[in-house]
Amino acid sequence: MDFIKLTDCYTLSNGVEIPCVGFGTWQSENGAEAYNAVFHALSAGYRHIDTATAYGNEESVGSAISDFLKSSGVKRDEIFVTTKLWNRDHGYERTKAAIDASLKNLKVDYLDLYLVHWPNPLAFRDCWKETNAESWRAMEEAYAAGKIRAIGLSNFCVRHIEPLLETAQVKPMVNQLKLCPGIAQKELCDYSSSLGMVLEAYSPLGTGAIFSNDFMRSLAKKYGRSIAQICIRWSLQNGFLPLPKSVTKDRIEENAKVFDFELDFDDCEKIACLSDTGIRPNRNPDEAEF
């Protein structure tokens, strides 16, 4: 995709447009930290905000969005808001209640995207297929009612997606995965794309260890960019939708400046195959202890 600015969009399978770079809020504390980060991001031109019930910061994220809309003149339909169903809330009735709680916390009348955060929660490990199907039915109803504009998945592997499709009336529109240098998940990405899903990349900067990687340092010098910008640009050139996170105003702004350069094909291939990044390996959702 030849994106030239933050507000350029992917088009989801139902025709909804989703800005090509989102602003992540994982590990942004509820209160001033999350509020200021989101307000800075919106002021810098981001129009896609990603949060989750599990992050514990929906209230502050919602307040920042509300205050920005009031002060800027930007309209609600110009901001794309994503949140996610947490593990304790799987099942039909619990999912319905969770959606309503997120709407209230975020102070919005509708969600632009709602995702099942994890496919196999510890509390439902002996019946995860059934509870996923029940949650999805509740999400489909909220989608039909206009409470949600798009629905999707997060951390779902092929073995989780296939059972869901057996009962789903609406196909998932997104799969949000850990995608960063050294973690490209090609087979899962190809499978998800074949079903029409847009691939969102959470933790696109990996962890702090990536900033000490010699190859990434060499690329930063080669292109005259920060390592964070290299990571985000790599994500875009792979057709992913990156969700970079920062709580620092200067870095929030810097991370948005990724549209006036391009990585060589060979460099993209090397980034995907890095093995010494120090980034924690991708978590197996069937073994996660939550």
C-alpha atoms as an extended CHARMM CRD file, in Angstrom:
* protein
*
       290  EXT
         1         1  MET       CA              0.0000000000        0.0000000000        0.0000000000  PROA      1               0.0000000000
         2         2  ASP       CA              1.3420000000        3.4140000000       -0.9510000000  PROA      2               0.0000000000
         3         3  PHE       CA              0.4310000000        5.3910000000        2.1500000000  PROA      3               0.0000000000
         4         4  ILE       CA              1.6430000000        8.9800000000        2.3740000000  PROA      4               0.0000000000
         5         5  LYS       CA              0.1360000000       10.1460000000        5.6780000000  PROA      5               0.0000000000
         6         6  LEU       CA             -1.2400000000        8.9240000000        8.9960000000  PROA      6               0.0000000000
         7         7  THR       CA             -4.8500000000        9.3070000000        7.9420000000  PROA      7               0.0000000000
         8         8  ASP       CA             -4.5290000000        7.1020000000        4.8470000000  PROA      8               0.0000000000
         9         9  CYS       CA             -6.5200000000        3.9310000000        5.3360000000  PROA      9               0.0000000000
        10        10  TYR       CA             -6.8080000000        0.2350000000        4.7930000000  PROA      10              0.0000000000
        11        11  THR       CA            -10.3120000000       -0.8810000000        3.8410000000  PROA      11              0.0000000000
        12        12  LEU       CA            -11.7660000000       -3.7040000000        5.9090000000  PROA      12              0.0000000000
        13        13  SER       CA            -13.7770000000       -6.4740000000        4.2870000000  PROA      13              0.0000000000
        14        14  ASN       CA            -17.0470000000       -4.7290000000        5.1770000000  PROA      14              0.0000000000
        15        15  GLY       CA            -15.9330000000       -1.4460000000        3.5830000000  PROA      15              0.0000000000
        16        16  VAL       CA            -15.0150000000        0.3530000000        6.8200000000  PROA      16              0.0000000000
        17        17  GLU       CA            -11.8290000000        2.3930000000        6.5060000000  PROA      17              0.0000000000
        18        18  ILE       CA             -9.1670000000        2.0610000000        9.2080000000  PROA      18              0.0000000000
        19        19  PRO       CA             -6.2090000000        4.4870000000        9.4420000000  PROA      19              0.0000000000
        20        20  CYS       CA             -2.9510000000        2.8130000000        8.4360000000  PROA      20              0.0000000000
        21        21  VAL       CA             -1.0830000000        3.5540000000       11.6790000000  PROA      21              0.0000000000
        22        22  GLY       CA             -2.6880000000        3.2570000000       15.0850000000  PROA      22              0.0000000000
        23        23  PHE       CA             -1.5540000000        4.5590000000       18.4440000000  PROA      23              0.0000000000
        24        24  GLY       CA             -1.0590000000        1.8090000000       21.0230000000  PROA      24              0.0000000000
        25        25  THR       CA             -1.7830000000        2.2770000000       24.7270000000  PROA      25              0.0000000000
        26        26  TRP       CA             -0.6730000000       -1.0110000000       26.3020000000  PROA      26              0.0000000000
        27        27  GLN       CA              1.2330000000       -0.3150000000       29.5550000000  PROA      27              0.0000000000
        28        28  SER       CA              0.0860000000        3.3090000000       29.5830000000  PROA      28              0.0000000000
        29        29  GLU       CA             -1.2150000000        3.8120000000       33.1050000000  PROA      29              0.0000000000
        30        30  ASN       CA             -4.7950000000        4.9410000000       33.6080000000  PROA      30              0.0000000000
        31        31  GLY       CA             -4.7670000000        8.5790000000       34.6040000000  PROA      31              0.0000000000
        32        32  ALA       CA             -2.4560000000       11.3360000000       33.4400000000  PROA      32              0.0000000000
        33        33  GLU       CA             -0.0260000000        9.0660000000       31.5720000000  PROA      33              0.0000000000
        34        34  ALA       CA             -2.5880000000        7.4680000000       29.2680000000  PROA      34              0.0000000000
        35        35  TYR       CA             -4.5990000000       10.6820000000       28.9350000000  PROA      35              0.0000000000
        36        36  ASN       CA             -1.6110000000       12.8080000000       27.9460000000  PROA      36              0.0000000000
        37        37  ALA       CA             -0.2200000000       10.1850000000       25.5570000000  PROA      37              0.0000000000
        38        38  VAL       CA             -3.4960000000        9.8610000000       23.6660000000  PROA      38              0.0000000000
        39        39  PHE       CA             -4.0970000000       13.6160000000       23.6190000000  PROA      39              0.0000000000
        40        40  HSD       CA             -0.5630000000       14.1850000000       22.2710000000  PROA      40              0.0000000000
        41        41  ALA       CA             -1.0790000000       11.4820000000       19.6480000000  PROA      41              0.0000000000
        42        42  LEU       CA             -4.3300000000       12.9920000000       18.4270000000  PROA      42              0.0000000000
        43        43  SER       CA             -2.7510000000       16.4340000000       18.3800000000  PROA      43              0.0000000000
        44        44  ALA       CA              0.1310000000       15.0220000000       16.3000000000  PROA      44              0.0000000000
        45        45  GLY       CA             -2.3040000000       13.7090000000       13.7030000000  PROA      45              0.0000000000
        46        46  TYR       CA             -2.9940000000       10.1270000000       14.7370000000  PROA      46              0.0000000000
        47        47  ARG       CA             -6.6130000000        9.2080000000       14.1090000000  PROA      47              0.0000000000
        48        48  HSD       CA             -6.5770000000        5.5880000000       15.2590000000  PROA      48              0.0000000000
        49        49  ILE       CA             -6.4110000000        4.7420000000       18.9670000000  PROA      49              0.0000000000
        50        50  ASP       CA             -6.0210000000        1.1710000000       20.2430000000  PROA      50              0.0000000000
        51        51  THR       CA             -6.8220000000        0.1670000000       23.8120000000  PROA      51              0.0000000000
        52        52  ALA       CA             -8.2990000000       -2.8380000000       25.6500000000  PROA      52              0.0000000000
        53        53  THR       CA            -10.2660000000       -3.6290000000       28.7720000000  PROA      53              0.0000000000
        54        54  ALA       CA             -7.1980000000       -5.4770000000       30.0690000000  PROA      54              0.0000000000
        55        55  TYR       CA             -5.0520000000       -2.3510000000       29.8230000000  PROA      55              0.0000000000
        56        56  GLY       CA             -7.1360000000       -0.7270000000       32.5570000000  PROA      56              0.0000000000
        57        57  ASN       CA             -7.0060000000        2.6750000000       30.8580000000  PROA      57              0.0000000000
        58        58  GLU       CA            -10.2200000000        2.9280000000       28.8410000000  PROA      58              0.0000000000
        59        59  GLU       CA            -11.4970000000        5.7620000000       31.0400000000  PROA      59              0.0000000000
        60        60  SER       CA             -8.4360000000        7.9500000000       30.4900000000  PROA      60              0.0000000000
        61        61  VAL       CA             -8.2570000000        7.0980000000       26.7950000000  PROA      61              0.0000000000
        62        62  GLY       CA            -11.9160000000        8.0150000000       26.4440000000  PROA      62              0.0000000000
        63        63  SER       CA            -11.4490000000       11.2930000000       28.3180000000  PROA      63              0.0000000000
        64        64  ALA       CA             -8.5270000000       12.2550000000       26.0780000000  PROA      64              0.0000000000
        65        65  ILE       CA            -10.5360000000       11.5110000000       22.9490000000  PROA      65              0.0000000000
        66        66  SER       CA            -13.5550000000       13.4310000000       24.2600000000  PROA      66              0.0000000000
        67        67  ASP       CA            -11.5010000000       16.4760000000       25.2660000000  PROA      67              0.0000000000
        68        68  PHE       CA             -9.6070000000       16.4720000000       21.9820000000  PROA      68              0.0000000000
        69        69  LEU       CA            -12.8430000000       16.4160000000       19.9910000000  PROA      69              0.0000000000
        70        70  LYS       CA            -14.2110000000       19.3250000000       22.0140000000  PROA      70              0.0000000000
        71        71  SER       CA            -11.0710000000       21.4370000000       21.6570000000  PROA      71              0.0000000000
        72        72  SER       CA            -10.0760000000       20.6430000000       18.0760000000  PROA      72              0.0000000000
        73        73  GLY       CA            -13.2360000000       20.6750000000       16.0400000000  PROA      73              0.0000000000
        74        74  VAL       CA            -12.3850000000       17.2010000000       14.7360000000  PROA      74              0.0000000000
        75        75  LYS       CA            -15.5120000000       15.0660000000       14.4420000000  PROA      75              0.0000000000
        76        76  ARG       CA            -16.0400000000       11.7150000000       16.1620000000  PROA      76              0.0000000000
        77        77  ASP       CA            -16.2690000000        9.8780000000       12.8430000000  PROA      77              0.0000000000
        78        78  GLU       CA            -12.7040000000       10.9800000000       12.0730000000  PROA      78              0.0000000000
        79        79  ILE       CA            -11.3390000000        9.0330000000       15.0680000000  PROA      79              0.0000000000
        80        80  PHE       CA            -11.0670000000        5.2350000000       14.8990000000  PROA      80              0.0000000000
        81        81  VAL       CA            -11.3810000000        3.6310000000       18.3420000000  PROA      81              0.0000000000
        82        82  THR       CA            -10.4830000000       -0.0010000000       19.0720000000  PROA      82              0.0000000000
        83        83  THR       CA            -10.8750000000       -1.9530000000       22.2840000000  PROA      83              0.0000000000
        84        84  LYS       CA            -10.8810000000       -5.6380000000       23.1770000000  PROA      84              0.0000000000
        85        85  LEU       CA            -12.8110000000       -8.3040000000       25.0640000000  PROA      85              0.0000000000
        86        86  TRP       CA            -10.8540000000       -9.4970000000       28.0840000000  PROA      86              0.0000000000
        87        87  ASN       CA            -10.4860000000      -13.1450000000       29.0700000000  PROA      87              0.0000000000
        88        88  ARG       CA            -12.8260000000      -13.1060000000       32.0590000000  PROA      88              0.0000000000
        89        89  ASP       CA            -15.6630000000      -11.8240000000       29.8690000000  PROA      89              0.0000000000
        90        90  HSD       CA            -15.9060000000      -14.6640000000       27.3370000000  PROA      90              0.0000000000
        91        91  GLY       CA            -19.3960000000      -16.0720000000       26.7650000000  PROA      91              0.0000000000
        92        92  TYR       CA            -22.5680000000      -14.5510000000       25.3560000000  PROA      92              0.0000000000
        93        93  GLU       CA            -23.9680000000      -12.5710000000       28.2940000000  PROA      93              0.0000000000
        94        94  ARG       CA            -20.5830000000      -11.5340000000       29.6550000000  PROA      94              0.0000000000
        95        95  THR       CA            -19.5110000000      -10.2710000000       26.2410000000  PROA      95              0.0000000000
        96        96  LYS       CA            -22.6850000000       -8.1960000000       25.8590000000  PROA      96              0.0000000000
        97        97  ALA       CA            -22.0190000000       -6.6000000000       29.2470000000  PROA      97              0.0000000000
        98        98  ALA       CA            -18.3350000000       -6.0460000000       28.4200000000  PROA      98              0.0000000000
        99        99  ILE       CA            -19.1920000000       -4.2030000000       25.2010000000  PROA      99              0.0000000000
       100       100  ASP       CA            -21.5690000000       -1.8930000000       27.0580000000  PROA      100             0.0000000000
       101       101  ALA       CA            -18.9670000000       -1.2920000000       29.7790000000  PROA      101             0.0000000000
       102       102  SER       CA            -16.3190000000       -0.3390000000       27.2020000000  PROA      102             0.0000000000
       103       103  LEU       CA            -18.7340000000        2.0420000000       25.4750000000  PROA      103             0.0000000000
       104       104  LYS       CA            -19.3660000000        3.7260000000       28.8240000000  PROA      104             0.0000000000
       105       105  ASN       CA            -15.7030000000        3.8330000000       29.8410000000  PROA      105             0.0000000000
       106       106  LEU       CA            -14.6100000000        5.2600000000       26.5000000000  PROA      106             0.0000000000
       107       107  LYS       CA            -17.4870000000        7.7650000000       26.4650000000  PROA      107             0.0000000000
       108       108  VAL       CA            -18.5060000000        6.8640000000       22.9160000000  PROA      108             0.0000000000
       109       109  ASP       CA            -21.7730000000        5.8210000000       21.2800000000  PROA      109             0.0000000000
       110       110  TYR       CA            -20.0910000000        3.1710000000       19.1540000000  PROA      110             0.0000000000
       111       111  LEU       CA            -16.7940000000        1.3370000000       18.8330000000  PROA      111             0.0000000000
       112       112  ASP       CA            -15.0230000000        1.3090000000       15.4940000000  PROA      112             0.0000000000
       113       113  LEU       CA            -13.4120000000       -2.0780000000       16.1220000000  PROA      113             0.0000000000
       114       114  TYR       CA            -13.8930000000       -4.6990000000       18.8300000000  PROA      114             0.0000000000
       115       115  LEU       CA            -11.5390000000       -7.6630000000       19.1240000000  PROA      115             0.0000000000
       116       116  VAL       CA            -11.4580000000      -10.9100000000       21.0870000000  PROA      116             0.0000000000
       117       117  HSD       CA             -8.1900000000      -10.2960000000       22.8990000000  PROA      117             0.0000000000
       118       118  TRP       CA             -7.0670000000      -13.9240000000       23.4230000000  PROA      118             0.0000000000
       119       119  PRO       CA             -8.5090000000      -17.1500000000       22.0160000000  PROA      119             0.0000000000
       120       120  ASN       CA             -7.9850000000      -19.5620000000       24.9020000000  PROA      120             0.0000000000
       121       121  PRO       CA             -8.2820000000      -17.9780000000       28.3540000000  PROA      121             0.0000000000
       122       122  LEU       CA             -7.2030000000      -20.0060000000       31.3450000000  PROA      122             0.0000000000
       123       123  ALA       CA            -10.6780000000      -19.7920000000       32.9210000000  PROA      123             0.0000000000
       124       124  PHE       CA            -12.2990000000      -21.3370000000       29.8440000000  PROA      124             0.0000000000
       125       125  ARG       CA             -9.5440000000      -23.6640000000       28.6870000000  PROA      125             0.0000000000
       126       126  ASP       CA            -11.7930000000      -26.7320000000       28.7560000000  PROA      126             0.0000000000
       127       127  CYS       CA            -14.5180000000      -25.0460000000       26.6580000000  PROA      127             0.0000000000
       128       128  TRP       CA            -12.7490000000      -22.2860000000       24.7110000000  PROA      128             0.0000000000
       129       129  LYS       CA            -14.3200000000      -23.1610000000       21.3550000000  PROA      129             0.0000000000
       130       130  GLU       CA            -17.8310000000      -22.8620000000       22.7530000000  PROA      130             0.0000000000
       131       131  THR       CA            -17.1950000000      -19.6280000000       24.6510000000  PROA      131             0.0000000000
       132       132  ASN       CA            -15.4820000000      -18.0670000000       21.6380000000  PROA      132             0.0000000000
       133       133  ALA       CA            -18.5400000000      -18.9110000000       19.5400000000  PROA      133             0.0000000000
       134       134  GLU       CA            -20.8360000000      -17.3890000000       22.1810000000  PROA      134             0.0000000000
       135       135  SER       CA            -18.7360000000      -14.2370000000       22.4320000000  PROA      135             0.0000000000
       136       136  TRP       CA            -18.6690000000      -13.9130000000       18.6660000000  PROA      136             0.0000000000
       137       137  ARG       CA            -22.4640000000      -14.2060000000       18.5090000000  PROA      137             0.0000000000
       138       138  ALA       CA            -22.7790000000      -11.3490000000       20.9940000000  PROA      138             0.0000000000
       139       139  MET       CA            -20.3140000000       -9.3070000000       18.9420000000  PROA      139             0.0000000000
       140       140  GLU       CA            -22.2540000000      -10.0190000000       15.7540000000  PROA      140             0.0000000000
       141       141  GLU       CA            -25.4200000000       -8.7680000000       17.4340000000  PROA      141             0.0000000000
       142       142  ALA       CA            -23.6760000000       -5.5830000000       18.5910000000  PROA      142             0.0000000000
       143       143  TYR       CA            -22.3030000000       -5.1600000000       15.0590000000  PROA      143             0.0000000000
       144       144  ALA       CA            -25.7890000000       -5.5390000000       13.5740000000  PROA      144             0.0000000000
       145       145  ALA       CA            -27.1420000000       -3.0370000000       16.1110000000  PROA      145             0.0000000000
       146       146  GLY       CA            -24.5460000000       -0.4170000000       15.1940000000  PROA      146             0.0000000000
       147       147  LYS       CA            -22.7110000000       -0.5230000000       18.5070000000  PROA      147             0.0000000000
       148       148  ILE       CA            -19.5990000000       -1.7970000000       16.7010000000  PROA      148             0.0000000000
       149       149  ARG       CA            -18.5210000000       -0.9560000000       13.1450000000  PROA      149             0.0000000000
       150       150  ALA       CA            -16.1310000000       -3.8930000000       12.7300000000  PROA      150             0.0000000000
       151       151  ILE       CA            -15.2240000000       -7.0540000000       14.6430000000  PROA      151             0.0000000000
       152       152  GLY       CA            -12.0730000000       -9.1060000000       14.7390000000  PROA      152             0.0000000000
       153       153  LEU       CA             -9.5250000000      -11.1670000000       16.6190000000  PROA      153             0.0000000000
       154       154  SER       CA             -6.2380000000      -10.8280000000       18.4480000000  PROA      154             0.0000000000
       155       155  ASN       CA             -3.6060000000      -13.5140000000       19.0290000000  PROA      155             0.0000000000
       156       156  PHE       CA             -5.6940000000      -16.1000000000       17.1510000000  PROA      156             0.0000000000
       157       157  CYS       CA             -3.8100000000      -18.8820000000       15.3800000000  PROA      157             0.0000000000
       158       158  VAL       CA             -5.1660000000      -21.0610000000       12.5790000000  PROA      158             0.0000000000
       159       159  ARG       CA             -6.2560000000      -23.6860000000       15.1170000000  PROA      159             0.0000000000
       160       160  HSD       CA             -8.4160000000      -21.0540000000       16.8470000000  PROA      160             0.0000000000
       161       161  ILE       CA             -9.7980000000      -19.3640000000       13.7510000000  PROA      161             0.0000000000
       162       162  GLU       CA            -11.0560000000      -22.5080000000       12.0310000000  PROA      162             0.0000000000
       163       163  PRO       CA            -13.4880000000      -23.5330000000       14.8200000000  PROA      163             0.0000000000
       164       164  LEU       CA            -14.7980000000      -19.9570000000       15.0410000000  PROA      164             0.0000000000
       165       165  LEU       CA            -15.6070000000      -19.9390000000       11.3360000000  PROA      165             0.0000000000
       166       166  GLU       CA            -17.7800000000      -23.0280000000       11.7660000000  PROA      166             0.0000000000
       167       167  THR       CA            -20.4910000000      -20.9550000000       13.4730000000  PROA      167             0.0000000000
       168       168  ALA       CA            -19.6410000000      -17.3370000000       12.5830000000  PROA      168             0.0000000000
       169       169  GLN       CA            -22.1850000000      -15.4570000000       10.4860000000  PROA      169             0.0000000000
       170       170  VAL       CA            -19.8060000000      -12.5120000000       10.0600000000  PROA      170             0.0000000000
       171       171  LYS       CA            -16.1930000000      -13.2280000000        9.2270000000  PROA      171             0.0000000000
       172       172  PRO       CA            -13.4790000000      -11.5550000000       11.3140000000  PROA      172             0.0000000000
       173       173  MET       CA            -12.1340000000       -8.4130000000        9.6980000000  PROA      173             0.0000000000
       174       174  VAL       CA             -8.8620000000       -8.0720000000       11.6340000000  PROA      174             0.0000000000
       175       175  ASN       CA             -6.2770000000      -10.2810000000       13.2990000000  PROA      175             0.0000000000
       176       176  GLN       CA             -4.0460000000       -8.3090000000       15.6650000000  PROA      176             0.0000000000
       177       177  LEU       CA             -0.7550000000      -10.1270000000       16.2220000000  PROA      177             0.0000000000
       178       178  LYS       CA              2.6900000000       -9.5780000000       17.6490000000  PROA      178             0.0000000000
       179       179  LEU       CA              4.6110000000       -8.5620000000       14.5240000000  PROA      179             0.0000000000
       180       180  CYS       CA              8.0220000000       -6.9490000000       14.8380000000  PROA      180             0.0000000000
       181       181  PRO       CA             11.6590000000       -7.4910000000       13.8140000000  PROA      181             0.0000000000
       182       182  GLY       CA             12.3630000000      -11.2140000000       14.0390000000  PROA      182             0.0000000000
       183       183  ILE       CA              8.6780000000      -12.0980000000       14.5440000000  PROA      183             0.0000000000
       184       184  ALA       CA              6.9530000000      -12.0450000000       11.1590000000  PROA      184             0.0000000000
       185       185  GLN       CA              4.5630000000      -15.0320000000       11.6020000000  PROA      185             0.0000000000
       186       186  LYS       CA              4.3610000000      -15.4740000000        7.8370000000  PROA      186             0.0000000000
       187       187  GLU       CA              2.1510000000      -18.5820000000        7.6840000000  PROA      187             0.0000000000
       188       188  LEU       CA             -0.4130000000      -17.1420000000       10.1020000000  PROA      188             0.0000000000
       189       189  CYS       CA             -0.3470000000      -13.7880000000        8.3250000000  PROA      189             0.0000000000
       190       190  ASP       CA             -0.8670000000      -15.4410000000        4.9460000000  PROA      190             0.0000000000
       191       191  TYR       CA             -3.7550000000      -17.5050000000        6.3040000000  PROA      191             0.0000000000
       192       192  SER       CA             -5.4280000000      -14.5080000000        7.9540000000  PROA      192             0.0000000000
       193       193  SER       CA             -5.0130000000      -12.4240000000        4.8040000000  PROA      193             0.0000000000
       194       194  SER       CA             -6.5340000000      -15.2130000000        2.7070000000  PROA      194             0.0000000000
       195       195  LEU       CA             -9.7020000000      -14.8240000000        4.8060000000  PROA      195             0.0000000000
       196       196  GLY       CA             -9.8040000000      -11.0890000000        4.1410000000  PROA      196             0.0000000000
       197       197  MET       CA             -8.4220000000       -9.9470000000        7.4810000000  PROA      197             0.0000000000
       198       198  VAL       CA             -6.2500000000       -6.8580000000        7.8860000000  PROA      198             0.0000000000
       199       199  LEU       CA             -3.1570000000       -7.6510000000        9.9680000000  PROA      199             0.0000000000
       200       200  GLU       CA             -2.5240000000       -5.2960000000       12.8490000000  PROA      200             0.0000000000
       201       201  ALA       CA              0.9510000000       -5.3360000000       14.3950000000  PROA      201             0.0000000000
       202       202  TYR       CA              1.0500000000       -4.8490000000       18.1410000000  PROA      202             0.0000000000
       203       203  SER       CA              4.4190000000       -4.2250000000       19.7970000000  PROA      203             0.0000000000
       204       204  PRO       CA              5.8410000000       -3.2170000000       16.3830000000  PROA      204             0.0000000000
       205       205  LEU       CA              8.9200000000       -1.8190000000       18.1280000000  PROA      205             0.0000000000
       206       206  GLY       CA              9.5000000000       -5.0940000000       19.9340000000  PROA      206             0.0000000000
       207       207  THR       CA             11.0830000000       -4.2320000000       23.2620000000  PROA      207             0.0000000000
       208       208  GLY       CA             13.8540000000       -1.9170000000       24.3700000000  PROA      208             0.0000000000
       209       209  ALA       CA             16.3950000000       -4.5340000000       23.3830000000  PROA      209             0.0000000000
       210       210  ILE       CA             15.8210000000       -3.8630000000       19.6790000000  PROA      210             0.0000000000
       211       211  PHE       CA             17.3760000000       -0.4160000000       20.0980000000  PROA      211             0.0000000000
       212       212  SER       CA             20.7110000000       -2.0540000000       20.9450000000  PROA      212             0.0000000000
       213       213  ASN       CA             20.6900000000       -4.3950000000       17.9620000000  PROA      213             0.0000000000
       214       214  ASP       CA             23.7130000000       -3.7450000000       15.7370000000  PROA      214             0.0000000000
       215       215  PHE       CA             21.9140000000       -4.4190000000       12.4590000000  PROA      215             0.0000000000
       216       216  MET       CA             19.0370000000       -2.1040000000       13.3480000000  PROA      216             0.0000000000
       217       217  ARG       CA             21.5600000000        0.5280000000       14.3810000000  PROA      217             0.0000000000
       218       218  SER       CA             23.2360000000        0.1860000000       10.9900000000  PROA      218             0.0000000000
       219       219  LEU       CA             19.8980000000        0.6650000000        9.2350000000  PROA      219             0.0000000000
       220       220  ALA       CA             19.1250000000        3.7370000000       11.3180000000  PROA      220             0.0000000000
       221       221  LYS       CA             22.4500000000        5.2070000000       10.1820000000  PROA      221             0.0000000000
       222       222  LYS       CA             21.8850000000        4.1460000000        6.5530000000  PROA      222             0.0000000000
       223       223  TYR       CA             18.4640000000        5.7710000000        6.2890000000  PROA      223             0.0000000000
       224       224  GLY       CA             19.0310000000        8.6420000000        8.6890000000  PROA      224             0.0000000000
       225       225  ARG       CA             16.0890000000        7.5430000000       10.8420000000  PROA      225             0.0000000000
       226       226  SER       CA             15.4520000000        6.2700000000       14.3460000000  PROA      226             0.0000000000
       227       227  ILE       CA             15.2500000000        2.5360000000       14.9500000000  PROA      227             0.0000000000
       228       228  ALA       CA             11.5880000000        3.0260000000       15.9160000000  PROA      228             0.0000000000
       229       229  GLN       CA             10.8980000000        4.6460000000       12.5480000000  PROA      229             0.0000000000
       230       230  ILE       CA             12.6580000000        1.7610000000       10.7790000000  PROA      230             0.0000000000
       231       231  CYS       CA             10.4380000000       -0.7400000000       12.6470000000  PROA      231             0.0000000000
       232       232  ILE       CA              7.2350000000        1.1160000000       11.8060000000  PROA      232             0.0000000000
       233       233  ARG       CA              8.2310000000        1.5470000000        8.1650000000  PROA      233             0.0000000000
       234       234  TRP       CA              9.0520000000       -2.1720000000        7.9550000000  PROA      234             0.0000000000
       235       235  SER       CA              5.6060000000       -2.9720000000        9.2950000000  PROA      235             0.0000000000
       236       236  LEU       CA              3.8910000000       -0.7870000000        6.7060000000  PROA      236             0.0000000000
       237       237  GLN       CA              5.9200000000       -2.2090000000        3.8310000000  PROA      237             0.0000000000
       238       238  ASN       CA              4.8520000000       -5.6910000000        4.8940000000  PROA      238             0.0000000000
       239       239  GLY       CA              1.2130000000       -4.6670000000        4.6210000000  PROA      239             0.0000000000
       240       240  PHE       CA              0.7120000000       -4.6080000000        8.3890000000  PROA      240             0.0000000000
       241       241  LEU       CA             -1.0500000000       -1.9170000000       10.3850000000  PROA      241             0.0000000000
       242       242  PRO       CA              1.4170000000       -0.9500000000       13.1430000000  PROA      242             0.0000000000
       243       243  LEU       CA              0.3230000000        0.2170000000       16.6000000000  PROA      243             0.0000000000
       244       244  PRO       CA              3.3860000000        1.9920000000       18.0460000000  PROA      244             0.0000000000
       245       245  LYS       CA              3.1690000000        3.0870000000       21.6610000000  PROA      245             0.0000000000
       246       246  SER       CA              4.9470000000        5.8550000000       23.5120000000  PROA      246             0.0000000000
       247       247  VAL       CA              4.1980000000        8.2160000000       26.3810000000  PROA      247             0.0000000000
       248       248  THR       CA              6.8110000000       10.7620000000       25.2940000000  PROA      248             0.0000000000
       249       249  LYS       CA              5.5590000000       13.6640000000       23.1790000000  PROA      249             0.0000000000
       250       250  ASP       CA              8.6720000000       13.9020000000       20.9940000000  PROA      250             0.0000000000
       251       251  ARG       CA              8.7090000000       10.1710000000       20.2720000000  PROA      251             0.0000000000
       252       252  ILE       CA              4.9790000000       10.1300000000       19.5470000000  PROA      252             0.0000000000
       253       253  GLU       CA              5.5850000000       12.7860000000       16.9140000000  PROA      253             0.0000000000
       254       254  GLU       CA              8.7310000000       11.1060000000       15.5760000000  PROA      254             0.0000000000
       255       255  ASN       CA              6.9480000000        7.7700000000       15.1760000000  PROA      255             0.0000000000
       256       256  ALA       CA              4.4360000000        9.4300000000       12.8550000000  PROA      256             0.0000000000
       257       257  LYS       CA              7.1350000000       10.5490000000       10.4150000000  PROA      257             0.0000000000
       258       258  VAL       CA              7.5110000000        7.3520000000        8.4110000000  PROA      258             0.0000000000
       259       259  PHE       CA              6.0150000000        8.2660000000        5.0430000000  PROA      259             0.0000000000
       260       260  ASP       CA              8.8930000000       10.0050000000        3.2780000000  PROA      260             0.0000000000
       261       261  PHE       CA             11.3580000000        7.1230000000        2.9830000000  PROA      261             0.0000000000
       262       262  GLU       CA             11.3470000000        3.4670000000        1.9280000000  PROA      262             0.0000000000
       263       263  LEU       CA             13.3640000000        0.4460000000        3.0450000000  PROA      263             0.0000000000
       264       264  ASP       CA             15.1650000000       -1.6910000000        0.4830000000  PROA      264             0.0000000000
       265       265  PHE       CA             13.6510000000       -5.1250000000       -0.1280000000  PROA      265             0.0000000000
       266       266  ASP       CA             16.7620000000       -6.9110000000        1.1520000000  PROA      266             0.0000000000
       267       267  ASP       CA             16.7190000000       -4.8970000000        4.3590000000  PROA      267             0.0000000000
       268       268  CYS       CA             13.0520000000       -5.8070000000        4.9140000000  PROA      268             0.0000000000
       269       269  GLU       CA             13.8910000000       -9.4820000000        4.4980000000  PROA      269             0.0000000000
       270       270  LYS       CA             16.7600000000       -9.2540000000        6.9720000000  PROA      270             0.0000000000
       271       271  ILE       CA             14.6110000000       -7.4660000000        9.5450000000  PROA      271             0.0000000000
       272       272  ALA       CA             12.0010000000      -10.2310000000        9.3420000000  PROA      272             0.0000000000
       273       273  CYS       CA             14.6340000000      -12.9100000000        9.9620000000  PROA      273             0.0000000000
       274       274  LEU       CA             16.5500000000      -11.2810000000       12.8160000000  PROA      274             0.0000000000
       275       275  SER       CA             17.3110000000      -13.7850000000       15.5550000000  PROA      275             0.0000000000
       276       276  ASP       CA             19.2880000000      -11.7390000000       18.0850000000  PROA      276             0.0000000000
       277       277  THR       CA             16.8160000000       -8.9770000000       18.8900000000  PROA      277             0.0000000000
       278       278  GLY       CA             16.3540000000       -9.7250000000       22.5820000000  PROA      278             0.0000000000
       279       279  ILE       CA             12.5870000000       -9.5410000000       22.0080000000  PROA      279             0.0000000000
       280       280  ARG       CA             10.5430000000      -12.0090000000       24.0400000000  PROA      280             0.0000000000
       281       281  PRO       CA              9.3660000000      -14.8890000000       21.8140000000  PROA      281             0.0000000000
       282       282  ASN       CA              5.7650000000      -14.8950000000       20.7050000000  PROA      282             0.0000000000
       283       283  ARG       CA              3.5160000000      -16.2390000000       23.4760000000  PROA      283             0.0000000000
       284       284  ASN       CA              1.5910000000      -19.4810000000       22.8770000000  PROA      284             0.0000000000
       285       285  PRO       CA             -2.0410000000      -18.5060000000       23.6050000000  PROA      285             0.0000000000
       286       286  ASP       CA             -2.8400000000      -22.0580000000       24.6710000000  PROA      286             0.0000000000
       287       287  GLU       CA             -0.2690000000      -21.8820000000       27.4600000000  PROA      287             0.0000000000
       288       288  ALA       CA             -0.7240000000      -18.3090000000       28.6780000000  PROA      288             0.0000000000
       289       289  GLU       CA             -1.4440000000      -18.2510000000       32.4100000000  PROA      289             0.0000000000
       290       290  PHE       CA             -4.3240000000      -15.7800000000       32.2310000000  PROA      290             0.0000000000
